[in-house]
Amino acid sequence: MEFTKEDLNLENGLEKEWLITNGIGGYSSSTIIGANTRKYHGLLVAPLTPPARRFLILSKLDESIEINEKKYDLYTNICKEYISRGYEYQEEFRKEYVPIFKYKIGTTEITKVICMEYGKNTLGVYYKIKNGENKAKLTLAPIINFRDFHTTNTDHEFNLSQSINKNKVKIVVDLNSQTPIYMNLSEGIYIKHENDNFKNMFYIEEEKRGFEAEENHAVPGRYEIEINPEEEKEISFVCSLEENIEQIDVKQLIDKEIIRLGEIFNQSLLINNRKEKKTKEEIKRDNLIKTYLIATDNFVVYRPNFGLHTVIAGYPWFLDWGRDTLIAFEGLLLVTKRFKIAKEVLKTMIRDIKFGLVPNGYSGYDNRPLYNSVDASLLLFEAVQKYINYTGDYQFIKEEIYKKLEDIIESYIKGIDVDNNNIYLDDDDLIVSGTQNTQNTWMDAKYDGVAITPRSGKAVEVNSLWYNANKIMADLSKKFGHSQNAKKYKLIAEKCKKSFNDKFYNKRRKCLYDVLGDSKIRPNQLFALSLTYPVIEADSEEAKNIISVVEKKLLNAYGLKTLAKGEENYVEVYEGDGKKRDSSYHQGITWPWLLGLYYNALKNILKKTKKKDAKKELETKLEKFIEKTSKTFQKEISHNGCIGSISELYDSRKPYLPKGTIAQAWSVAEVFRIILNK
């Protein structure tokens, strides 16, 4: 994933971003020309209680070089009054394991590599300088902050207290003495600045999103490094919330990260490691798989307060969410053979079950579990089944998970009204959930307390998941010798299936109701065909019709639209302030993760198809779909949006721009799974 000088203009450079992470919720992210366009951008964004309470620590590290008494600024910053144009000296941006920037001024070449220490709130920047025929002086100016990454320090004057020991600097920002910032440079001198603020950095993307778009940062000082003519020099800069950083060699940090990622490649068994020479196509595919494996790794984080791993739903602004974790589970952890972490994630999911509800997330400020999902608990059953399919580890499920699954089923039958979820099994053997103001399906957007996409009642995916959960429980109960339980769950499933098939099929529109009484065409109906146990027979005429409607009305190369064009309140572009964006979120915008439902549905139908010609036709359709998805997202992951990842959303009209979070777990997981044909 390489961009050369002709790609590195202002317009193109501001649209493309990069991201690396540290395995505990922290990250480093900016654009490929180094200009911050979001309040969420920064070289070090660190979780103070991992993975939550993320704070912007180091916004940027601005470089300039003086040659023959002429100063060249290599940084690109945007203010409303001016733009500094360091990108004009940039020759290359490359994202492999880590982001690499190359600059050239005359005959002087500078390479910059950015890396995070895994498991630590530590950021390293490695510089390699090949100087030309003249003496030069490199200046590095750290631009720091100390604020919640959801906010901005607009019109702020910083109070800095600095302790300096040679090149190691300890900085306390605004009297936050419990969380000092540490910086160190491997050589050169540090010159302290007094009351130096970077005023009014302008975030283009925040203005587009209707947020405060300007803020101040602090410039505590600068490092200066003298470079002799023709000299080659390697320099390490470190910024951290850890105190002992003097001995960190950033080059070694980079090597360590490459080794760690290499172990993930090897563990996955997805890379062709044979010794004989590979073809160009094999090399290309291996590189693509490596890119996806790195992308999947970004979302896997450790929660120290649990002593377990979890999954970040999306960067930069989401935390770990139950629903997203369980949908991304197979693509992130099972196809990559990270089975030990997969087991931990299942433990995380059951840790705080309350009244049968898996938490849909945790508060970013006090780690309080949030119970606002009807489907997360039911998605757990499918994740458990997938875990068994890949590992055969029934013992773990029997000893640590089965009882929790029993409790979930019983709670749904008895009824759950914690946090106004209003979940219960109705007399027609279908699950009811939500209220007019309680949105607990995945289409949960609200603005000023008003539901944008009201889906209370009997939702199609909830009842598909309920049927699937009871079928899986019948299997597990039989496997574990609980024959009475097996009979009970089998009967619940049979009653649900009959009622579902009687009530959910809309004969007029030849597809399923989204919620009973709501005939809008949405992708949620694919849950009825895509799970381990489809509630609609996969070889039925109804299944064929559902797929046909989805293909005609919802499917495009980037995902499935959340609402068919022509329906009331359909929106195809995700833009504007919070109200406008929330009003479009599930009202026609394209979501890549939904491709996984369509893919699973095709595979389930293929399994049940007996006629030779029909089977061949379906196989061809599936192959073409996989090929198209692979080509589409090969371009996306390497050239658009966040380089090396896949966005949360896409507009539903040309040019299908990526929107929402720049890196979304279930987008990456489901596209990766499709490409691998898993």
C-alpha positions in Angstrom: 0.0 0.0 0.0 2.1 2.8 -1.4 1.5 6.4 -2.4 4.0 8.3 -4.4 4.6 12.0 -4.9 1.8 12.4 -7.4 -0.7 11.0 -4.9 0.5 13.2 -2.1 -1.3 16.4 -2.9 -3.5 18.2 -0.5 -6.9 17.0 -1.8 -5.9 13.4 -2.0 -3.8 13.4 1.1 -6.5 14.7 3.4 -9.0 12.0 2.3 -6.7 9.0 3.2 -5.9 8.0 6.7 -3.9 5.5 8.6 -4.2 3.7 12.0 -2.0 1.6 14.2 -3.0 0.3 17.7 -1.5 -0.8 20.9 -3.7 -3.8 22.0 -5.2 -2.0 25.0 -7.5 0.5 23.2 -4.9 3.2 22.4 -4.0 4.2 18.9 -2.1 6.4 16.6 -3.8 7.9 13.5 -3.7 10.8 11.0 -3.8 11.3 7.3 -1.1 10.1 4.9 0.3 13.7 4.6 0.4 14.1 8.4 -2.3 16.7 8.7 -4.9 16.1 11.5 -8.4 16.4 10.1 -10.3 15.0 13.1 -10.3 15.7 16.8 -9.7 12.0 17.1 -6.4 12.2 15.2 -3.2 12.1 17.2 0.2 10.3 17.3 -0.6 9.1 20.8 -4.2 8.6 21.9 -4.0 6.7 25.2 -6.6 4.9 27.3 -6.2 5.9 31.0 -8.3 2.9 32.1 -7.7 0.5 29.2 -9.4 0.3 26.9 -11.6 3.3 28.0 -11.1 6.9 28.9 -9.0 7.6 25.8 -7.1 10.9 25.9 -5.2 12.8 23.3 -1.6 13.0 24.5 0.6 13.8 21.5 -1.2 15.4 18.6 1.7 15.7 16.3 5.5 15.9 16.0 6.3 18.7 13.6 9.6 18.4 11.8 11.6 21.1 10.0 15.1 21.0 8.6 17.5 23.9 8.1 20.0 23.6 5.2 22.3 26.4 4.2 20.4 28.8 6.5 17.1 28.0 4.8 14.4 26.4 6.8 12.1 23.7 5.3 8.9 22.8 7.2 8.1 19.1 6.6 4.8 19.2 8.5 1.3 19.9 7.1 -1.1 21.7 9.4 -4.4 23.3 8.7 -5.8 26.5 10.2 -8.6 28.5 8.8 -6.2 31.3 8.0 -3.4 29.2 6.5 -2.1 25.8 5.5 1.5 24.7 6.0 2.6 22.7 3.0 5.1 20.1 4.2 3.5 17.6 1.9 5.3 19.3 -1.0 8.5 17.7 0.2 7.0 14.3 0.8 8.0 11.7 -1.7 6.2 8.6 -0.4 3.8 7.2 2.1 3.7 3.5 2.7 1.6 1.4 5.1 2.9 -2.1 5.7 3.2 -3.3 9.3 3.5 0.4 10.3 3.2 3.8 8.5 6.3 5.0 6.7 6.9 8.6 5.4 9.7 9.7 3.1 10.8 13.3 2.5 13.4 14.8 0.2 14.9 18.3 0.3 17.6 18.7 -2.4 19.9 15.8 -1.8 18.8 15.2 1.8 16.5 12.3 2.5 14.5 11.7 5.6 12.5 8.5 6.4 10.1 8.6 9.3 8.5 5.4 10.8 5.8 5.4 13.5 5.2 2.6 15.9 3.4 1.9 19.2 4.6 -0.4 21.9 2.2 -3.3 22.2 0.4 -3.3 25.5 1.7 0.1 26.6 0.7 3.7 26.1 4.0 4.4 24.3 4.6 5.9 20.9 7.9 5.7 19.0 9.0 7.7 16.0 12.1 6.5 14.2 14.0 8.8 11.8 16.7 7.8 9.3 18.4 10.8 7.8 20.8 10.7 4.8 22.2 14.2 4.6 23.4 15.9 1.4 26.6 17.9 0.9 25.7 20.7 3.4 25.4 20.8 7.2 21.9 20.6 8.4 19.8 21.0 11.6 16.7 18.9 12.2 14.1 20.3 14.6 11.3 18.3 16.2 8.5 20.1 17.9 6.1 17.9 19.9 2.5 19.3 19.9 0.8 17.9 23.0 -2.6 18.0 24.7 -4.4 16.3 27.6 -8.1 15.9 26.9 -10.8 13.4 26.4 -10.7 12.4 22.7 -14.4 13.2 22.2 -13.8 16.8 23.1 -11.7 19.8 21.9 -9.7 22.3 23.9 -11.0 25.4 22.1 -9.5 28.7 23.2 -7.5 26.9 25.9 -4.4 28.3 27.5 -2.2 25.4 28.8 -0.5 25.3 32.2 2.7 23.2 31.8 5.1 22.1 34.4 8.3 20.6 33.0 11.1 18.6 34.6 14.1 18.2 32.2 16.9 15.7 32.5 19.1 16.0 29.4 16.7 14.9 26.6 14.1 13.2 28.9 11.2 15.6 29.7 8.4 15.0 32.2 5.4 17.3 31.5 2.4 17.8 33.8 -0.5 19.4 31.8 -3.0 21.6 33.6 -2.1 20.2 37.1 -2.9 16.6 36.1 0.1 15.4 38.2 -1.2 11.8 38.4 -0.8 11.3 34.6 2.4 13.1 33.5 3.6 12.9 29.9 7.2 11.6 29.2 9.3 12.4 26.1 12.8 11.4 25.1 15.0 11.8 22.1 18.1 9.6 21.6 20.4 12.5 20.8 20.5 16.3 20.2 19.3 18.9 22.7 16.0 19.9 24.2 15.0 23.6 24.3 12.1 24.5 26.6 9.4 26.9 25.4 7.4 29.2 27.6 3.7 29.7 27.1 3.8 28.4 23.5 0.4 27.4 22.2 -0.5 26.1 18.8 -3.7 28.1 18.2 -6.8 27.1 16.3 -5.8 23.8 14.5 -8.7 23.2 12.2 -10.3 19.8 11.8 -12.1 19.7 8.4 -13.9 16.4 9.2 -15.3 17.7 12.5 -16.8 20.8 10.7 -18.5 18.4 8.2 -19.9 16.4 11.1 -21.3 19.5 12.9 -18.8 19.6 15.8 -16.5 22.2 17.1 -13.7 22.2 14.6 -10.9 24.3 16.1 -8.7 23.8 19.1 -5.5 24.8 20.8 -2.5 22.6 21.7 0.6 23.1 23.7 4.2 23.2 22.3 6.4 22.5 25.4 9.7 22.9 23.5 11.7 21.5 20.7 14.5 19.1 20.0 17.4 20.1 17.8 19.8 17.7 16.1 22.9 18.8 14.2 23.8 16.7 11.1 27.1 16.9 9.3 27.5 16.9 5.5 27.0 13.4 4.0 26.2 12.0 7.4 23.7 9.2 7.9 21.9 9.3 11.3 19.3 7.3 13.1 17.2 8.9 15.8 14.5 7.6 18.2 11.8 9.8 19.7 9.5 8.4 22.3 6.4 9.8 23.9 4.7 7.9 26.7 2.6 7.7 29.8 5.3 5.3 31.1 8.2 6.7 33.0 11.1 4.5 32.0 11.6 5.2 28.4 15.2 6.3 28.1 16.4 2.9 26.9 13.7 2.4 24.2 15.2 2.0 20.8 12.3 2.7 18.3 14.0 0.6 15.6 13.9 -2.4 18.0 10.3 -1.5 18.9 9.4 -1.7 15.2 11.3 -5.0 14.8 9.4 -6.4 17.8 6.1 -5.4 16.3 6.9 -7.0 13.0 7.8 -10.2 14.8 4.6 -10.1 16.8 2.5 -9.7 13.6 4.5 -12.4 11.9 3.5 -14.8 14.6 -0.2 -13.9 13.9 0.4 -14.6 10.2 2.0 -18.0 11.0 -0.7 -19.0 13.5 -3.4 -18.3 11.0 -2.0 -20.9 8.5 -3.4 -18.6 5.8 -0.1 -17.5 4.3 1.7 -19.7 1.8 5.1 -20.3 3.5 6.4 -22.9 1.1 10.1 -22.5 0.1 9.8 -22.7 -3.7 9.3 -19.5 -5.6 5.8 -18.0 -5.5 3.9 -16.6 -8.5 3.0 -12.9 -8.7 -0.6 -13.8 -8.0 0.4 -15.9 -4.9 2.5 -13.0 -3.6 -0.3 -10.5 -4.2 -2.8 -12.8 -2.4 -0.4 -13.4 0.6 0.1 -9.6 0.9 -3.6 -9.0 0.9 -4.2 -11.6 3.6 -1.4 -10.1 5.7 -3.2 -6.7 5.3 -6.4 -8.2 6.5 -4.7 -10.1 9.4 -3.2 -6.8 10.6 -6.6 -5.1 10.3 -8.2 -7.9 12.4 -5.5 -7.5 15.0 -6.3 -3.8 15.5 -9.6 -4.6 17.1 -8.4 -7.3 19.6 -7.7 -5.6 22.9 -7.0 -6.5 26.5 -9.2 -5.3 29.4 -7.0 -5.4 32.5 -9.9 -5.0 34.9 -11.4 -8.2 33.5 -8.1 -10.0 32.9 -9.6 -10.9 29.5 -9.5 -9.9 25.8 -12.4 -8.1 24.1 -13.1 -6.5 20.7 -13.2 -2.8 19.9 -16.2 -2.2 17.6 -14.5 0.5 15.6 -11.9 3.2 15.5 -11.6 5.9 16.4 -14.6 6.5 18.6 -16.2 3.1 19.6 -15.4 0.9 22.5 -16.1 -2.9 22.8 -19.7 -3.7 22.0 -21.4 -7.1 22.6 -23.4 -7.2 19.3 -20.5 -6.1 17.2 -18.1 -8.5 18.9 -20.3 -11.5 18.3 -20.9 -10.7 14.7 -17.2 -10.1 14.1 -16.2 -13.1 16.2 -15.7 -15.6 13.4 -13.8 -13.4 11.0 -11.6 -11.8 13.6 -10.7 -14.8 15.8 -11.8 -18.1 14.3 -10.7 -17.9 10.7 -7.4 -16.5 12.0 -7.1 -19.4 14.5 -6.7 -17.2 17.5 -8.7 -19.7 19.6 -7.3 -18.9 23.0 -8.4 -15.3 22.6 -11.7 -16.4 21.1 -12.3 -18.4 24.4 -11.5 -15.2 26.4 -13.9 -13.1 24.4 -16.7 -15.6 25.1 -15.8 -15.3 28.8 -16.0 -11.5 28.4 -19.4 -11.8 26.8 -20.9 -13.9 29.7 -19.1 -12.1 32.5 -21.7 -9.5 33.2 -24.9 -11.1 32.0 -27.8 -9.6 33.9 -31.4 -11.0 33.7 -30.4 -13.0 30.6 -28.9 -10.0 28.8 -25.3 -9.9 27.5 -24.1 -6.3 27.8 -24.1 -4.4 24.6 -21.2 -2.4 25.8 -19.5 -0.7 28.7 -19.5 3.0 29.7 -16.4 4.8 28.5 -16.0 6.5 31.8 -16.9 4.1 34.7 -17.0 0.7 32.9 -20.6 0.2 33.8 -22.2 -2.5 31.7 -24.9 -1.2 29.3 -28.0 -3.4 28.7 -29.6 -2.0 25.5 -29.6 -5.0 23.2 -32.1 -7.7 22.6 -30.0 -9.5 20.0 -26.5 -9.7 21.7 -27.6 -12.5 24.0 -29.0 -14.5 21.0 -26.0 -13.8 18.8 -23.9 -15.5 21.6 -25.5 -18.9 20.7 -24.3 -18.6 17.1 -20.8 -17.5 18.2 -20.7 -20.6 20.5 -21.7 -22.9 17.6 -19.0 -21.3 15.4 -16.4 -21.8 18.1 -17.4 -25.5 18.4 -17.2 -25.8 14.6 -13.7 -24.5 14.5 -12.3 -26.0 17.7 -14.4 -29.0 18.8 -14.0 -27.7 22.3 -17.2 -28.9 23.8 -15.6 -29.3 27.2 -15.2 -25.5 27.6 -18.7 -24.8 26.5 -20.1 -27.5 28.9 -18.1 -26.2 31.9 -18.3 -22.5 31.5 -20.9 -21.4 28.9 -23.9 -23.9 28.8 -25.4 -22.8 32.1 -25.3 -19.1 31.0 -27.1 -20.1 27.8 -29.8 -21.9 29.8 -30.3 -18.8 31.8 -30.7 -16.6 28.7 -33.4 -18.8 27.3 -35.3 -18.9 30.6 -35.0 -15.1 31.0 -36.4 -14.5 27.5 -39.3 -16.9 28.3 -40.1 -15.3 31.6 -39.7 -11.7 30.3 -37.0 -9.1 30.8 -37.8 -5.5 31.6 -34.4 -4.3 32.8 -33.6 -0.8 31.4 -37.0 -0.9 29.6 -36.0 -3.6 27.2 -39.5 -5.1 27.3 -38.5 -8.6 26.1 -40.9 -11.5 26.4 -42.1 -14.6 24.6 -45.7 -13.9 23.3 -48.5 -16.4 23.1 -47.7 -17.0 19.4 -44.2 -18.2 20.4 -42.5 -15.2 18.9 -40.2 -12.8 20.8 -41.4 -9.2 21.4 -38.9 -6.5 22.3 -38.5 -2.8 22.8 -40.9 0.1 23.3 -41.6 3.2 21.2 -38.6 4.9 22.9 -36.4 1.9 23.6 -34.3 0.9 20.6 -32.6 -2.4 21.4 -32.1 -3.9 17.9 -28.9 -3.0 15.9 -30.9 -0.3 14.1 -30.8 1.8 17.3 -30.2 5.4 16.2 -32.0 8.1 18.2 -31.8 11.8 18.2 -33.0 13.9 21.2 -34.5 10.7 22.6 -36.6 10.0 19.5 -36.1 6.7 17.7 -35.2 7.3 14.0 -36.0 3.7 13.0 -38.7 2.4 15.4 -38.6 -1.4 15.4 -40.3 -2.4 18.7 -42.5 -5.5 18.5 -41.6 -8.7 16.7 -38.5 -8.1 14.7 -37.5 -10.5 12.0 -33.8 -11.0 13.0 -34.7 -11.3 16.7 -37.1 -14.2 16.0 -34.7 -15.8 13.5 -32.0 -15.7 16.2 -34.4 -17.0 18.9 -35.2 -20.1 16.7 -31.5 -20.6 16.0 -30.6 -20.3 19.7 -33.1 -23.0 20.7 -32.0 -25.3 18.0 -28.4 -25.0 19.1 -29.4 -25.5 22.7 -31.3 -28.7 21.8 -28.1 -30.0 20.2 -25.9 -29.0 23.1 -28.3 -30.5 25.6 -28.4 -33.8 23.8 -24.5 -33.7 23.5 -24.2 -33.1 27.3 -26.8 -35.7 28.3 -29.6 -33.4 29.2 -32.4 -35.2 27.3 -35.3 -33.3 28.9 -33.7 -30.0 28.1 -33.1 -31.1 24.5 -36.8 -31.9 24.1 -37.9 -28.6 25.7 -35.7 -26.5 23.4 -36.6 -28.5 20.3 -40.3 -27.9 21.1 -39.8 -24.1 21.6 -37.9 -24.0 18.2 -40.7 -25.9 16.4 -43.4 -23.6 17.7 -41.4 -20.5 16.8 -40.7 -21.8 13.3 -44.4 -22.5 12.6 -45.5 -19.1 13.8 -42.7 -17.3 12.0 -43.5 -19.0 8.7 -47.2 -18.3 9.2 -46.7 -14.6 10.0 -43.5 -13.1 8.6 -43.8 -13.9 4.9 -45.2 -10.9 3.0 -46.9 -12.5 -0.1 -47.5 -9.1 -1.8 -43.8 -8.0 -1.6 -42.4 -11.6 -1.8 -40.1 -11.0 1.2 -40.2 -10.9 5.0 -41.7 -8.2 7.2 -39.0 -6.3 9.0 -41.1 -6.2 12.1 -44.6 -7.7 12.1 -46.8 -5.0 10.6 -43.9 -3.2 8.9 -43.4 -4.1 5.3 -40.4 -1.9 4.6 -37.7 -3.8 2.7 -34.6 -4.0 4.9 -31.7 -6.5 5.1 -32.6 -7.9 8.5 -34.7 -10.6 6.8 -31.5 -12.3 5.7 -31.0 -13.5 9.3 -33.9 -15.9 8.6 -31.6 -17.6 6.0 -28.1 -17.0 7.2 -27.7 -18.7 10.6 -26.7 -22.2 11.5 -30.4 -23.1 11.6 -32.4 -21.0 9.1 -36.0 -20.5 10.3 -37.1 -20.3 6.6 -36.4 -23.5 4.7 -33.4 -22.7 2.5 -34.7 -24.7 -0.5 -38.2 -23.1 -0.4 -39.8 -20.7 -2.9 -39.9 -18.1 -0.1 -36.1 -18.3 0.3 -35.7 -17.8 -3.4 -38.0 -14.8 -3.4 -36.3 -13.2 -0.4 -32.8 -13.5 -2.1 -34.3 -12.0 -5.3 -35.7 -9.0 -3.5 -32.5 -8.4 -1.5 -30.4 -8.6 -4.7 -32.7 -6.2 -6.6 -33.4 -3.7 -3.8 -30.5 -3.7 -1.3 -27.3 -5.3 -2.6 -24.4 -3.4 -4.0 -20.6 -4.0 -4.3 -19.9 -2.3 -0.9 -22.6 -3.9 1.2 -26.4 -3.9 1.7 -28.5 -0.8 2.0 -30.4 -0.6 5.2 -33.6 0.5 3.4 -34.7 0.0 -0.1 -34.9 3.0 -2.4 -38.4 4.3 -2.8 -39.3 3.6 0.9 -40.4 6.5 3.1 -37.5 8.5 4.6 -34.9 6.7 2.4 -31.5 8.5 2.4 -28.5 7.4 0.4 -25.8 9.8 1.5 -24.4 9.9 5.0 -23.4 13.5 5.8 -24.2 16.6 7.8 -24.6 17.3 11.5 -25.6 14.8 14.2 -29.3 14.9 13.4 -28.9 14.5 9.7 -26.4 11.7 10.1 -28.5 9.8 12.7 -31.5 10.2 10.4 -29.7 8.4 7.6 -27.8 5.8 9.6 -30.2 2.9 9.1 -32.4 4.6 6.4 -30.6 3.5 3.2 -26.9 3.8 3.9 -24.8 0.8 2.9 -23.1 -1.3 5.6 -20.4 -3.8 4.5 -20.9 -6.3 7.3 -24.3 -7.2 5.9 -22.5 -8.9 3.0 -21.8 -11.7 5.5 -25.5 -12.4 5.9 -26.1 -12.5 2.2 -23.0 -14.8 1.8 -24.2 -17.2 4.5 -27.7 -17.2 3.0 -26.4 -18.2 -0.4 -24.3 -21.0 1.2 -27.2 -22.3 3.2 -29.4 -22.4 0.0 -26.6 -24.1 -1.9 -26.4 -26.9 0.7 -30.1 -27.6 0.3 -30.2 -27.4 -3.5 -30.4 -30.9 -5.1 -31.0 -30.2 -8.8 -27.7 -30.3 -10.7 -28.4 -27.2 -12.9 -29.7 -25.1 -10.0 -26.7 -26.1 -7.9 -24.3 -25.1 -10.7 -26.1 -21.8 -11.1 -25.8 -21.1 -7.4 -22.2 -22.1 -7.3 -21.4 -19.7 -10.1 -23.3 -16.9 -8.4 -21.4 -17.5 -5.2 -18.0 -17.6 -6.9 -18.8 -14.3 -8.7 -19.9 -12.7 -5.5 -16.7 -13.7 -3.7 -14.6 -12.5 -6.6 -16.4 -9.1 -6.8 -16.2 -8.6 -3.1 -12.5 -9.4 -3.1 -11.8 -7.0 -5.9 -13.9 -4.2 -4.4 -12.3 -4.3 -1.0 -8.8 -5.0 -2.3 -9.1 -1.5 -3.7 -10.8 -0.1 -0.6 -8.4 -1.5 1.9 -5.3 -0.4 0.0 -6.3 2.9 -1.6 -9.4 4.5 0.1 -10.5 5.7 3.5 -8.3 4.3 6.2 -5.4 2.5 4.4 -5.3 -1.0 5.7 -8.8 -1.2 7.0 -12.5 -1.0 6.0 -15.0 1.7 7.1 -18.2 1.3 9.0 -20.5 2.7 6.2 -20.7 3.7 2.6 -22.9 6.1 0.7 -25.4 4.3 -1.4 -24.8 6.1 -4.6 -21.7 6.8 -6.7 -18.9 7.3 -5.9 -19.8 5.2 -2.8 -17.6 7.1 -0.4 -16.5 5.5 2.9 -18.2 7.0 5.9 -18.6 6.5 9.7 -15.7 5.1 11.7 -12.5 4.7 9.5 -11.9 1.1 10.7 -14.9 -1.1 11.8 -14.5 -4.6 13.2 -17.5 -6.3 11.7 -16.8 -4.7 8.3 -13.2 -6.2 8.3 -14.3 -9.5 9.8 -17.1 -10.3 7.4 -15.4 -9.1 4.2 -12.3 -11.2 5.2 -14.4 -14.2 5.8 -16.1 -13.9 2.4 -12.7 -13.5 0.6 -11.4 -16.6 2.3 -14.7 -18.5 1.5 -15.2 -19.5 5.2 
